Structures are given as structure tokens and as C-alpha cells.
Amino acid sequence: MPAAEPDVTESGANLPVLYVRRLDPLPEQALYVARPGLRAMPAGSLIMAGCVALQGWTLSFLLWAMWWPKPQTPRLMAFAIGGTVVLFLLVLLVILLLLRRHPGFLLGVARAPFIRLTVTDRRVVWSLPWHRLPLMEISRDRILGGIVGMVDSKGAGNAAMILVHGDPAADIDGNIHFDRLPEVEKFVAALVR
């Protein structure tokens, strides 16, 4: 693991985390690994996809109405070209507004199927396959345990990770909630260890 090596001149100086991990004689042990895929999409994603599909269908109907039958006169051709340009500019405007006002939400939804959740004996890590560094990492000393919610027949379900009081990663109740995790009981058992 190539990393810049800072100067540590004092014998009592704190070592960076990368050095501490290298100096630890016991390797980290993975207790639970989840790659939920499309199940990780937020609730309501299917409804949103349906709404987008309806908008696309409406757009294609409008384009069909402008271009079929093929415009015969220069005036009709100008109308068809102008209407097509206006429709695509409106679609582009909506996409830009969404990206500008809610960039974190859209990025999170796009990344959701690819996020890997790993519980080890030292930490809980959210990572992406194409990033070297994790998206988020919570050490074991910040975790108090976990709660299993509703579980389906395949073992997937909801869970909550209970964090210490006042932890900045937690919600107002001190938890981080997970929806539709595979083998959710193994996840909570790994948190308790």
C-alpha cells in the first residue's frame, strides 16, 4: 500500500492510522460482508422509475406526433425541428435542476447498488469497488450493538446499528438504519461480537 511517509521525529508522537494498521500483528477478520445490489435502492425507487418511464413515453409520443408523417413543407419541418429542440432542452433543464439542487441524493442513489458493507472485528466499512478509500468507516468502540427488524423468508430484512450517544454518524435516536440487508441476522450478530 503506497503512502506518503510523514516525518515522525518524537518517540512519543502519534502514528498515523495507516502505520498503526501495519504495526498491528493480528490481521483484521471480516465477520460479515454484504453486497445487496438492487435491493439497496431506496424505497420508492421503483415508483420513481415508473414516473420517469411515463415521462419518456410522453416525450416519445410528442416526438412521434411532430415527425410522423414526415413533414412535407419547410414550415412543418421547422416546427418539427424547433419542437424537438425545445423538448430536449426542457429535459436537459430538468436534469440540470435535479443535479444542482440534490447532487448528494442523486449520487447516493446511483451508488447504492454498488456499495459493499463489511463488518470486521475492528470496524464497519462502507466501500465501493472502484474507490481505494472507504466511503465511511466506524470503529468498534463507537458501536453498542444492533437490532433486527422484520425479516423475510430469504433472510433479508431491516436492521439498526446502535451507536454511542452523540455520535455524528447516527440519527436522532443514535442509530444507523439498514433496509433489505441480506442475511440480516448475521449482520447483527457480527455487530454484537
N, C-alpha and C positions, 0 to 999 in steps of 0.2 A: 504494500500500500504506500505509494509515494506521497510524501507530505513534506511541507516546508519545516525545517527543523529550527525552532527558535532557540536563542541562547538562554541557557539556564545556568547562571553563574553562582547563585547562592545554593548551598546544600539543602537549605530548608525551603526552597522555592516550590510552589505547587506545580506539578507537571500537568501539561495539557491532557485532555481526555484520551486522545489518540495514544499517548505514551502510556497512560495508566492501563489501557486495554491491552497494549502489547506486553506490559510487565506482569499482567495477571497470569499466574501459572495454570489456572483452570480455564479451558475454553468455554465459551457461552453455549448453553444447551437449549435448543428450541423445544418448547413444550407444546406449542400449538401454532399452526400455520394455516391461514385461510386465504383463498383466492376466490371470492364469491362470484366474480364475473358479473353477468347482467342482473343477478339478484341484488347487487349492491346499488342499483339505481334507486334514487329517492322515490318515495311513494308519490304516485300521481304522474310518473314519467310516461306511462302508457297513455294516459288521458292527454297529456301534452303532445305526445307523438301523434295521437289521433287528430288533435286540433291542427297541428302542422300539416298533416296529410290532407285534411279538408281544405285548408288554405291553398295547398298545392293543387288540389283538384279544381278549386275555383279559378285559380290562376291559369291552369291549362285550358279550362273551358273558355275563359275570356280570350286567350290567345287563339284557340280554335275558331271562335266567333269572328275574330278580326282577320284571320288568314284563310278561312275556307268559305266559299270557294276563293281561289286565288284572285286578289284584287286586279281588276281589268283596266281601271283608269289611273292616271297619275295621282289624282286626288284621293282615291281609295288606297293606293299604295302608300301615299304619305300618311294617311290616317293609320294604316296598319303598322307602319314603322314607328310613327310617333307614339301610338298606344303601347306598342311593345317596349319601347324605351322607357316610357313613363311607368309601366308596371314593374320593370326590372329595377328602376331607380327607387320605387317605393319599397320593394322587397329589400334592397340594399340599405335603405334608410332604417327600416325596422331592425335588421340585423345589427347595424352600427349602433342604434339606440340601446339594444339589449347588451351589446358588448361594452358600451360606455357606462351604462348605469349599473350593471350587475356582472362585472367581469369575474369576480371570485366565485359567484354561484355557478355561472356557466362553465368555468374551468373545473370546478369541483364535480359537476355533473358529468362532464366529458371524461374526467379521470377516474370516476367511481368504479367502473368495471375492471380497471387495471390495478387498483390498489391492493397490495398484499399486507395482511395483518399478521404479525408474528409476535407471539408471547414467548419470551425466554425466561431463564431463571434470574435474569438481571433487569429486564426492561420489556416494555411493549413498544413495538415499532410499526409505523405505517410507512410503506415504501412503494415506489414504482419501479418496474423492471429496468427502465431506461435512465433512472437517476442514480448516481453514486451515493448521494446522501439521502437519508430518510426524510419524508415529509414531516413527520412528527415522531417524537420519542419520549416516553415517560418511564422514569426509573422505578424500580420496585418499591423504594422507600416512600413513594407518593401514592401507592395503591393499597387500599384497605381490603379489597375483595371484589366479589361480583355477585350479581343476582340474575337468575334465569327467568325469562318471561315465558310467553306462550311458545310451545314447540310443536312443529308439525310432525307427520308420520315419518318423514325422512330425516329427522333430527335437526333440521334448520329452525331457527327461531330468533327471538329477541333477547337481548341481554343488556345489563348495565354494569359498567365498571365503576366501583365506588372509590373516589379519591379522597385524600386528606382534606380537612376543612380549609377553605380559602384557596385551593389550587386554581391557578389561572386557566387550566385546560378544561375544567369542569363547568357544568351548567349551574344554575342557581341552587340546585339540590345537592351538588357535589358529585355528580355522576357524568359519565360519558355513555351515551346510548348507542346500541348497535341493533340494526334491523336485518332480519333474514340472514344471520350468520350460519354457515354450515357447521354441523357438529357443535352446537352452542353449549352443550353441557361440558364438553371437553375444554372449551374456551374458559368457562367459569372455574372449572377445576384447575386449570393452569394458572388462573389469577390467584387462587387461594394458596397455592404452594409457596 
